[in-house]
């Protein structure tokens, strides 16, 4: 039985369909309303049970959490991926009908997704379902912002659709996803761990140090992979729950395509935009946590004064400054970093704030910043060329921008590190580190082990 609200919505949908008749073009219809807080794990589990594609995002300050189920529209790109997706996104919004009286961050039409680290490198079977760039606008989306909860549903309308029929289908889906699923956290046990060519990776590190002694290249970031096998199929809602419990000051993300799920807990923001306000982060230089407060403080002091880590961090600061100044005014970057403490690691951290100039978008900033020296190296072209020709790993979306943007000119993208590609009963985990001319391959290998810990512990390692 359709209620008063659904009847009113059906009328709005029919009005949007009638407006399309003269245009002869499909369009997106989006409606947002306030709801009580649902069980987010139940929502994700029920979406998975119905084979709906799932998306998840939680910012490191917990100010925005987004859950997506299903695909109303998917935007993909291969070549000029940032500009192509920006153009398609803008065209989609031009034709869309949006009913959103709240206009809070992450409400209205929201695209969630990400990009490949280097589309010029040939993709392998591991990333077969993940294109060079993709944004998904979910059918049903829950946004938690400012301690309030909003439900948005999106429909891609065609001229032969009927409002009341669509409302019946939507009401059934909403009732199902917001129902209780008796969600139980399912732990998985790792039964096999395989390091992918560690000796070869250390040999590549040595080769990179030799390259830097005879070239203009100052830093090359090299990543490696480990493969895990579990005793049963990995449960994505349980993994997200564990990440939220253990990595609370990181960005938690999950993005699913055709059953494969890229999931992670990254400390590194690439860019955040609120209207014309821009925020970015310089994060480079890593050390472990101590076992005691005194040991923690000593490690933090050593990290802050270590020449290699300070040099690596400064590369990132200077590059981000140059990129942001090209598109922004009022750029504010502190002269020295601070040590930011996470659950298992410590990092050198410098915040960046600025005002975005007119006509520039979050895509402009992403294209200018990616990859930062923290994930590629410096100079960019030379370091990327070395990675492309020598690194055996297919990074896919690892180390690349992942996040969201909305129809209210807000958005946030993080750098997808501390991450894993989950495929049923198997997973690939990734970690990298910045190589400079005096890097020691064994020490760099140990640093990647430290960086693998957050995801490894969540996945039963």
DOLUM-624020 format. One record per residue (C-alpha): residue number from 1; residue in three letters; z, y, x. Coordinates in Angstrom, 1 decimal. Example, Ala and Ser with C-alpha at 12.3 -4.5 7.8 and 13.67 -1.06 7.14 Angstrom:
// residues 2
 zagu tinu      w      v      u
    1  Ala    7.8   -4.5   12.3
    2  Ser    7.1   -1.1   13.7
END
This chain:
// residues 461
 zagu tinu      w      v      u
    1  Unk    0.0    0.0    0.0
    2  Unk   -1.1    3.3    1.5
    3  Unk    1.6    6.1    1.2
    4  Unk    1.2    9.8    0.8
    5  Unk    0.9   10.5    4.5
    6  Unk   -1.8    7.9    4.9
    7  Unk   -3.7    9.3    1.9
    8  Unk   -3.6   12.8    3.4
    9  Unk   -4.8   11.3    6.7
   10  Unk   -7.6    9.4    5.0
   11  Unk   -8.8   12.7    3.5
   12  Unk   -8.7   14.4    6.9
   13  Unk  -10.7   11.4    8.4
   14  Unk  -13.3   11.6    5.6
   15  Unk  -13.6   15.3    6.2
   16  Unk  -14.2   14.7    9.9
   17  Unk  -16.8   12.1    9.1
   18  Unk  -18.6   14.4    6.7
   19  Unk  -18.8   17.1    9.4
   20  Unk  -20.5   14.6   11.6
   21  Unk  -23.3   13.9    9.2
   22  Unk  -25.2   17.0   10.2
   23  Unk  -24.7   16.4   13.9
   24  Unk  -25.5   12.6   13.8
   25  Unk  -23.1   12.0   16.6
   26  Unk  -19.9    9.9   16.7
   27  Unk  -16.7   11.8   17.4
   28  Unk  -13.0   11.1   18.2
   29  Unk  -10.4   11.8   15.6
   30  Unk   -6.8   12.2   16.9
   31  Unk   -3.6   12.6   14.9
   32  Unk    0.0   13.0   16.3
   33  Unk    3.3   12.7   14.5
   34  Unk    6.9   12.5   15.4
   35  Unk    8.7    9.1   15.2
   36  Unk   12.0    7.5   16.2
   37  Unk   12.2    6.0   19.7
   38  Unk   10.7    2.5   19.7
   39  Unk   11.6   -0.3   22.1
   40  Unk    9.0    0.4   24.8
   41  Unk    9.0   -3.2   26.1
   42  Unk    8.6   -4.6   22.6
   43  Unk    5.6   -2.3   22.1
   44  Unk    4.0   -3.4   25.3
   45  Unk    4.7   -7.1   24.6
   46  Unk    3.3   -6.9   21.0
   47  Unk    0.2   -5.1   22.3
   48  Unk   -0.3   -7.9   24.8
   49  Unk    0.2  -10.6   22.2
   50  Unk   -2.7   -9.0   20.2
   51  Unk   -4.9   -8.8   23.4
   52  Unk   -4.9   -5.0   23.3
   53  Unk   -5.4   -3.2   26.6
   54  Unk   -2.2   -1.7   27.8
   55  Unk   -1.4    1.5   29.8
   56  Unk    1.9    2.8   31.0
   57  Unk    3.1    5.9   32.8
   58  Unk    6.6    7.2   33.6
   59  Unk    7.0   10.3   35.8
   60  Unk    9.6   10.3   38.6
   61  Unk   11.7   12.9   36.8
   62  Unk   11.5   10.9   33.5
   63  Unk   10.2   14.0   31.7
   64  Unk    7.1   12.2   30.4
   65  Unk    6.6    8.6   29.4
   66  Unk    3.4    7.4   27.9
   67  Unk    2.5    3.9   26.4
   68  Unk   -1.0    3.1   25.3
   69  Unk   -2.4    0.2   23.3
   70  Unk   -6.0   -0.5   22.7
   71  Unk   -9.1    1.5   23.6
   72  Unk  -10.5    4.1   21.2
   73  Unk  -12.8    5.4   24.0
   74  Unk  -13.4    4.5   27.6
   75  Unk  -15.0    6.8   30.1
   76  Unk  -16.4    5.2   33.2
   77  Unk  -18.1    6.5   36.3
   78  Unk  -19.6    5.1   39.5
   79  Unk  -21.3    7.8   41.6
   80  Unk  -19.9   11.4   41.5
   81  Unk  -16.9    9.9   39.8
   82  Unk  -14.6   13.0   39.5
   83  Unk  -17.3   15.3   38.2
   84  Unk  -18.9   12.7   36.0
   85  Unk  -15.6   11.8   34.3
   86  Unk  -14.7   15.5   33.9
   87  Unk  -18.0   16.3   32.2
   88  Unk  -17.7   13.3   29.8
   89  Unk  -14.0   14.3   29.1
   90  Unk  -15.0   17.9   28.3
   91  Unk  -17.9   16.7   26.0
   92  Unk  -15.5   14.3   24.2
   93  Unk  -13.0   17.1   23.5
   94  Unk  -15.8   19.5   22.3
   95  Unk  -16.7   17.1   19.5
   96  Unk  -13.2   15.8   18.8
   97  Unk  -11.1   16.6   15.7
   98  Unk   -7.4   16.9   16.8
   99  Unk   -4.4   17.2   14.5
  100  Unk   -1.5   17.9   16.8
  101  Unk    1.0   20.6   15.7
  102  Unk    3.4   19.8   18.6
  103  Unk    1.1   20.3   21.6
  104  Unk    3.7   18.8   23.9
  105  Unk    2.7   17.3   27.3
  106  Unk    1.1   13.9   26.9
  107  Unk    0.4   14.3   23.2
  108  Unk   -2.9   14.8   21.4
  109  Unk   -5.9   13.2   23.1
  110  Unk   -4.7   11.7   26.4
  111  Unk   -6.9    9.9   28.9
  112  Unk   -5.0    7.5   31.2
  113  Unk   -6.7    5.9   34.2
  114  Unk   -7.6    6.3   37.9
  115  Unk  -10.2    6.0   40.6
  116  Unk  -11.2    3.8   43.5
  117  Unk  -10.1    4.8   47.0
  118  Unk  -13.6    4.7   48.5
  119  Unk  -16.5    4.0   46.2
  120  Unk  -18.8    3.9   49.2
  121  Unk  -17.2    0.7   50.4
  122  Unk  -18.5   -2.5   48.8
  123  Unk  -16.2   -3.9   46.1
  124  Unk  -14.9   -7.4   46.2
  125  Unk  -14.1   -9.9   43.5
  126  Unk  -10.4   -8.9   43.5
  127  Unk  -11.3   -5.5   41.9
  128  Unk  -14.2   -6.8   39.8
  129  Unk  -12.9   -5.2   36.6
  130  Unk  -12.0   -1.8   38.1
  131  Unk  -14.9    0.7   38.4
  132  Unk  -15.1    3.7   40.7
  133  Unk  -13.4    5.8   38.0
  134  Unk  -12.1    5.1   34.4
  135  Unk  -10.2    6.9   31.8
  136  Unk   -9.0    5.2   28.6
  137  Unk   -8.0    7.0   25.4
  138  Unk   -5.7    4.5   23.6
  139  Unk   -6.0    3.6   20.0
  140  Unk   -2.3    3.9   19.6
  141  Unk   -0.1    5.9   22.0
  142  Unk    3.6    6.6   22.2
  143  Unk    4.8    9.7   24.2
  144  Unk    8.4   10.4   25.1
  145  Unk    8.8   14.0   26.2
  146  Unk   11.8   16.4   26.1
  147  Unk   13.9   13.5   24.6
  148  Unk   11.5   13.5   21.5
  149  Unk    9.1   10.7   20.6
  150  Unk    5.6   11.1   19.3
  151  Unk    3.0    8.7   18.0
  152  Unk   -0.7    9.5   18.4
  153  Unk   -3.5    7.4   17.0
  154  Unk   -7.1    7.9   18.0
  155  Unk  -10.2    6.7   16.2
  156  Unk  -13.8    6.9   17.3
  157  Unk  -15.6    7.8   14.1
  158  Unk  -19.1    6.9   13.0
  159  Unk  -21.0    8.3   10.0
  160  Unk  -20.7    5.0    8.0
  161  Unk  -16.9    4.8    8.4
  162  Unk  -14.5    5.3    5.4
  163  Unk  -11.2    7.1    5.7
  164  Unk   -9.1    4.9    3.4
  165  Unk  -10.3    1.7    5.0
  166  Unk   -9.5    3.1    8.5
  167  Unk   -6.1    4.2    7.3
  168  Unk   -5.3    0.7    6.1
  169  Unk   -6.3   -0.8    9.4
  170  Unk   -4.3    1.9   11.3
  171  Unk   -1.2    1.5    9.1
  172  Unk   -1.1   -2.3    9.8
  173  Unk   -1.5   -1.7   13.6
  174  Unk    1.2    0.9   13.7
  175  Unk    3.6   -1.2   11.7
  176  Unk    2.9   -4.2   14.0
  177  Unk    3.3   -2.3   17.3
  178  Unk    6.5   -0.5   16.3
  179  Unk    8.1   -3.7   14.9
  180  Unk   10.6   -5.8   16.9
  181  Unk    9.3   -8.6   19.0
  182  Unk   12.6  -10.1   20.2
  183  Unk   11.6   -9.0   23.7
  184  Unk   13.2  -11.0   26.5
  185  Unk   12.9  -10.1   30.1
  186  Unk   11.0  -12.9   31.9
  187  Unk   11.7  -13.2   35.6
  188  Unk    9.1  -14.9   37.8
  189  Unk    9.6  -16.9   40.9
  190  Unk    7.4  -16.6   43.9
  191  Unk    6.3  -20.0   45.1
  192  Unk    3.8  -18.9   47.8
  193  Unk    3.4  -15.8   50.0
  194  Unk    0.4  -15.5   52.2
  195  Unk   -0.2  -12.6   54.6
  196  Unk   -3.9  -11.8   54.8
  197  Unk   -5.0  -11.8   58.5
  198  Unk   -1.9  -10.0   60.0
  199  Unk   -3.1  -10.5   63.6
  200  Unk   -6.5   -9.1   62.8
  201  Unk   -4.8   -6.1   61.2
  202  Unk   -2.8   -5.4   64.3
  203  Unk   -6.0   -5.8   66.4
  204  Unk   -7.6   -3.1   64.1
  205  Unk   -4.5   -0.9   64.7
  206  Unk   -5.0   -1.2   68.5
  207  Unk   -8.7   -0.4   68.0
  208  Unk   -7.8    2.7   66.1
  209  Unk   -5.5    4.0   68.8
  210  Unk   -8.3    3.5   71.4
  211  Unk  -10.7    5.3   69.1
  212  Unk   -8.4    8.3   68.9
  213  Unk   -8.1    8.6   72.6
  214  Unk  -11.8    9.2   73.0
  215  Unk  -12.7   11.1   69.7
  216  Unk  -11.6   14.1   67.6
  217  Unk   -9.8   11.8   65.2
  218  Unk   -6.0   12.5   65.1
  219  Unk   -4.8    9.9   62.6
  220  Unk   -6.2    6.9   60.8
  221  Unk   -4.3    5.2   57.9
  222  Unk   -4.7    1.4   57.8
  223  Unk   -3.7   -0.8   54.9
  224  Unk   -3.1   -4.5   54.6
  225  Unk   -2.6   -7.1   51.8
  226  Unk   -0.4  -10.0   51.0
  227  Unk   -1.1  -12.5   48.3
  228  Unk    1.6  -14.0   46.1
  229  Unk    1.6  -17.0   43.7
  230  Unk    4.2  -17.4   40.9
  231  Unk    5.6  -20.3   39.0
  232  Unk    4.2  -18.8   35.7
  233  Unk    2.1  -16.0   34.4
  234  Unk    3.5  -12.6   35.3
  235  Unk    4.9  -10.7   32.3
  236  Unk    3.8   -7.1   32.5
  237  Unk    6.5   -5.6   30.3
  238  Unk    9.2   -7.4   32.3
  239  Unk    7.7   -6.1   35.6
  240  Unk    7.7   -2.5   34.2
  241  Unk   11.3   -2.9   33.0
  242  Unk   12.4   -4.0   36.4
  243  Unk   10.5   -1.2   38.1
  244  Unk   12.2    1.3   35.8
  245  Unk   15.6   -0.2   36.6
  246  Unk   15.2   -0.3   40.4
  247  Unk   12.7    2.5   41.2
  248  Unk   14.0    5.2   38.9
  249  Unk   12.9    8.2   41.0
  250  Unk    9.3    6.9   41.4
  251  Unk    6.2    7.2   39.2
  252  Unk    5.9    3.9   37.4
  253  Unk    2.4    3.0   36.3
  254  Unk    0.5    0.1   34.8
  255  Unk   -3.2    0.0   33.9
  256  Unk   -4.8   -3.0   32.4
  257  Unk   -8.5   -3.9   32.3
  258  Unk   -9.7   -7.3   30.9
  259  Unk   -6.4   -9.1   31.6
  260  Unk   -6.0   -7.8   35.2
  261  Unk   -3.2   -5.2   35.6
  262  Unk   -2.7   -2.7   38.4
  263  Unk    1.0   -1.8   38.5
  264  Unk    3.2    0.1   40.9
  265  Unk    6.1    2.4   41.6
  266  Unk    4.9    5.2   43.8
  267  Unk    6.9    8.1   45.2
  268  Unk    3.9   10.3   45.8
  269  Unk    2.6   12.9   43.4
  270  Unk   -0.9   14.1   44.1
  271  Unk   -1.1   16.9   41.6
  272  Unk    0.5   18.0   38.3
  273  Unk   -0.8   20.7   36.0
  274  Unk    0.9   22.4   33.2
  275  Unk   -1.5   25.0   31.8
  276  Unk   -2.3   27.1   34.8
  277  Unk    0.8   26.0   36.8
  278  Unk    0.1   23.5   39.6
  279  Unk    2.5   21.3   41.5
  280  Unk    1.7   19.0   44.4
  281  Unk    3.7   17.0   47.0
  282  Unk    3.4   16.4   50.8
  283  Unk    4.9   13.0   51.4
  284  Unk    4.4   11.4   54.9
  285  Unk    6.9   10.0   57.4
  286  Unk    8.9    6.9   56.4
  287  Unk   12.2    5.3   57.3
  288  Unk   14.4    2.6   55.8
  289  Unk   17.7    3.1   54.0
  290  Unk   20.9    2.5   55.9
  291  Unk   23.6    0.0   54.9
  292  Unk   26.3    2.6   54.8
  293  Unk   26.3    6.4   54.1
  294  Unk   26.9    7.2   57.7
  295  Unk   23.9    5.0   58.8
  296  Unk   21.8    6.5   56.0
  297  Unk   22.5   10.0   57.3
  298  Unk   21.7    9.0   60.9
  299  Unk   18.4    7.4   59.9
  300  Unk   17.5   10.6   57.9
  301  Unk   18.4   12.8   60.9
  302  Unk   16.2   10.7   63.2
  303  Unk   13.4   10.8   60.7
  304  Unk   13.6   14.6   60.4
  305  Unk   13.5   15.1   64.2
  306  Unk   11.0   12.3   65.1
  307  Unk    7.9   13.9   66.7
  308  Unk    5.5   11.2   65.4
  309  Unk    6.7   11.5   61.8
  310  Unk    6.9   15.3   61.8
  311  Unk    3.3   15.4   63.2
  312  Unk    2.1   13.0   60.6
  313  Unk    3.8   15.0   57.9
  314  Unk    2.4   18.3   59.2
  315  Unk   -1.2   16.9   58.9
  316  Unk   -0.6   16.4   55.2
  317  Unk    1.0   19.8   54.7
  318  Unk   -1.9   21.7   56.4
  319  Unk   -4.5   19.8   54.5
  320  Unk   -2.9   20.3   51.1
  321  Unk   -2.3   24.0   51.8
  322  Unk   -6.0   24.4   52.7
  323  Unk   -7.2   22.6   49.6
  324  Unk   -4.8   24.3   47.1
  325  Unk   -5.5   27.8   48.5
  326  Unk   -9.2   27.2   47.6
  327  Unk   -8.5   26.8   43.9
  328  Unk   -5.2   28.6   43.4
  329  Unk   -3.2   31.8   43.9
  330  Unk    0.6   32.3   44.5
  331  Unk    0.7   29.2   46.8
  332  Unk    4.3   28.5   47.8
  333  Unk    5.0   25.8   50.5
  334  Unk    8.3   25.7   52.4
  335  Unk    8.1   26.0   56.2
  336  Unk   10.0   22.8   56.9
  337  Unk   10.2   19.4   55.0
  338  Unk   13.3   17.8   53.6
  339  Unk   14.3   14.1   53.6
  340  Unk   13.9   12.6   50.1
  341  Unk   15.9    9.5   49.5
  342  Unk   14.5    6.7   47.3
  343  Unk   16.0    3.3   46.4
  344  Unk   14.8    1.4   49.5
  345  Unk   13.1    4.1   51.7
  346  Unk   13.4    7.7   52.9
  347  Unk   10.5   10.1   53.3
  348  Unk    9.7   13.5   54.7
  349  Unk    8.9   15.6   51.6
  350  Unk    7.5   19.1   51.1
  351  Unk    6.9   20.5   47.6
  352  Unk    3.9   22.7   46.7
  353  Unk    3.6   25.1   43.8
  354  Unk    0.7   27.4   42.9
  355  Unk   -1.2   29.1   40.0
  356  Unk   -4.5   27.5   39.1
  357  Unk   -7.4   30.0   39.0
  358  Unk   -9.5   30.2   35.9
  359  Unk  -12.3   27.7   35.5
  360  Unk  -10.7   25.2   37.9
  361  Unk   -9.4   22.0   36.5
  362  Unk   -7.1   19.1   37.6
  363  Unk  -10.3   17.2   38.6
  364  Unk  -11.2   20.0   41.0
  365  Unk   -7.9   19.6   42.8
  366  Unk   -8.0   15.7   42.8
  367  Unk  -11.5   15.8   44.3
  368  Unk  -10.4   18.3   47.0
  369  Unk   -7.1   16.4   47.8
  370  Unk   -8.2   12.8   47.8
  371  Unk   -7.7   11.2   50.2
  372  Unk   -4.9   13.1   51.7
  373  Unk   -4.1   12.5   55.4
  374  Unk   -1.2   10.3   54.2
  375  Unk   -3.7    7.8   52.9
  376  Unk   -6.9    8.4   54.8
  377  Unk   -6.3   10.3   58.0
  378  Unk   -7.6   13.4   59.8
  379  Unk  -10.2   14.7   60.1
  380  Unk  -11.2   13.2   56.8
  381  Unk  -14.7   12.1   57.4
  382  Unk  -14.1   10.5   60.8
  383  Unk  -11.0    8.6   59.6
  384  Unk  -12.7    7.4   56.4
  385  Unk  -15.7    6.2   58.4
  386  Unk  -13.4    4.2   60.7
  387  Unk  -11.6    2.7   57.7
  388  Unk  -14.9    1.9   55.9
  389  Unk  -16.3    0.1   59.0
  390  Unk  -13.2   -1.6   60.3
  391  Unk  -10.6   -2.3   57.6
  392  Unk  -11.3   -5.7   56.1
  393  Unk   -9.2   -4.9   53.0
  394  Unk  -10.9   -3.9   49.7
  395  Unk   -8.4   -1.2   48.6
  396  Unk   -9.9   -0.8   45.2
  397  Unk   -7.6    1.6   43.3
  398  Unk   -4.8    1.3   45.9
  399  Unk   -4.0    4.6   47.6
  400  Unk   -6.2    6.5   45.1
  401  Unk   -5.4    8.9   42.2
  402  Unk   -3.9    7.3   39.1
  403  Unk   -2.4    9.2   36.1
  404  Unk   -3.3   11.0   32.9
  405  Unk   -4.5   14.3   31.4
  406  Unk   -4.3   15.6   27.8
  407  Unk   -6.2   17.9   25.5
  408  Unk   -3.6   20.7   26.0
  409  Unk   -4.5   21.3   29.7
  410  Unk   -1.7   19.2   31.1
  411  Unk   -1.9   16.3   33.4
  412  Unk   -0.4   14.5   36.3
  413  Unk   -1.9   12.1   39.0
  414  Unk    0.0   10.2   41.6
  415  Unk   -1.2    8.4   44.7
  416  Unk   -1.2    4.6   43.8
  417  Unk    0.9    3.2   46.7
  418  Unk    3.7    0.7   46.5
  419  Unk    1.4   -1.2   44.1
  420  Unk    0.1   -4.6   43.2
  421  Unk   -2.9   -6.1   41.4
  422  Unk   -1.6   -8.7   39.0
  423  Unk   -3.9  -11.5   37.9
  424  Unk   -2.2  -14.1   35.8
  425  Unk   -0.1  -16.3   38.1
  426  Unk   -1.2  -14.4   41.3
  427  Unk   -0.8  -10.9   42.8
  428  Unk   -2.1   -8.9   45.7
  429  Unk    0.3   -6.3   47.2
  430  Unk   -0.8   -3.5   49.5
  431  Unk    0.9   -1.3   52.1
  432  Unk   -0.4    1.0   54.8
  433  Unk    0.7    3.3   57.6
  434  Unk   -0.6    6.2   59.6
  435  Unk   -1.9    5.3   63.0
  436  Unk   -1.9    7.9   65.8
  437  Unk   -3.0    7.5   69.4
  438  Unk    0.3    6.2   70.7
  439  Unk    1.1    3.8   67.8
  440  Unk    2.4    0.4   68.6
  441  Unk    0.7   -2.3   66.4
  442  Unk    3.9   -4.4   66.0
  443  Unk    6.0   -1.4   65.0
  444  Unk    3.3   -0.4   62.5
  445  Unk    3.2   -3.9   61.1
  446  Unk    7.0   -3.8   60.6
  447  Unk    6.6   -0.4   58.8
  448  Unk    4.2   -2.0   56.3
  449  Unk    6.8   -4.8   55.7
  450  Unk    9.4   -2.1   54.7
  451  Unk    6.8   -0.4   52.4
  452  Unk    6.1   -3.8   50.7
  453  Unk    9.7   -4.3   49.8
  454  Unk    9.9   -2.4   46.5
  455  Unk    7.1   -4.4   44.8
  456  Unk    7.9   -7.6   46.6
  457  Unk   11.5   -7.6   45.3
  458  Unk   10.4   -6.9   41.7
  459  Unk    7.9   -9.8   41.9
  460  Unk   10.4  -12.4   43.0
  461  Unk   10.0  -12.1   46.8
END
